[in-house]
Amino acid sequence: MLSISLLVYAHILLMVFWLGTDIGVFIAGLRFMDPKRTLAERAAVINLGMVIDRFPRICFVAILPVGLQIAYGLGFLPLSARIMAGVWIFSAAWLGSVIAGMVLMGTPGGQRWTRVQHAFLAVSALLLPAAAIASWTGRISMPGWLSAKLAAYGAMCVFALLLDRSFAPVFVAFGAISTQGSTPEREASLRAPMLRTYVWVLAIYAAVLVSGFLGTARP
């Protein structure tokens, strides 16, 4: 049981670093939107936010195999050892694409790795809810709370894809403000995608909190 306890501890740490650092990104984004701040201040705060954002992105991926390994070790997850090994390989490849995208950010290679990350998100968004549905319909044996956790993580993957899509126009809008000056129209073109991004950020937070409750209470 020591190994399970260590995995549970790791799972807790991943959730803490995920939400804790993401709140820093959340606050940085609010300051970035403030037109009363200088361009230099806004550029500095969003650049810092992008650095901090590396931690929740890493934790987002790493928490999946750790959580599944805990469920497998406790006998809640009806998978073979080979499939569990495949989960770890899949997650390692996913995490590798995330890190590569960070290292190569702003380059064509970084954009390619971002597309790879999105492919991993899309696959997870399909497979995990499908496993939950299979459990709810009696095709596989799994506790209801665990099925709901899988569905919640799948929802997070969808929200993450929508978040990245919403955030994409932000730097274009800020570039226009930087080169042509701040106007109400240009600030609105920056604020609108930022606010859409926050919708998906809050949706992820809600799904994380629900998932954490399900794993703790196991209703």
Secondary structure, DSSP 8 states (H G I E B T S, - for coil): -HHHHHHHHHHHHHHHHHHHHHHHHHHHHHHHT-TTS-HHHHHHHHHHHHHHTHHHHHHHHHHHHHHHHHHHHTT-S---HHHHHHHHHHHHHHHHHHHHHHHTTTSHHHHHHHHHHHHHHHHHHHHHHHHHHHHHTTSS---HHHHHHHHHHHHHHHHHHHHHHHHTTHHHHHHHHHHH---HHHHHHHHHHHHHHHHHHHHHHHHHHHHHHHHHH--
